[in-house]
Amino acid sequence: MLTDTYRASGNGGVGQAWARFGVAMNTHEERYVVDKHGNRVSVVLDVEEYQKLLADLEELESIRAYNQAKASGEMPIPFD
């Protein structure tokens, strides 16, 4: 759902975007930076949301590695 659009170029678009950013920052809605053609070029995230995405990605990578190791059928090597 596109709720706020920030223009990367144009007449005062960036300045207006940053002026509205303070208001939009407290929402959990999707925010994008778009070029002069309306194409999405970036996503605006709160730092906390970005950190959560990185943590979730790390966990997903661990799960995939576990599933791949389990599916290989090889005997695990103990750490000790």
Helices and strands as residue ranges (DSSP letters): E 2-7, H 13-24, E 30-34, E 40-43, H 47-72
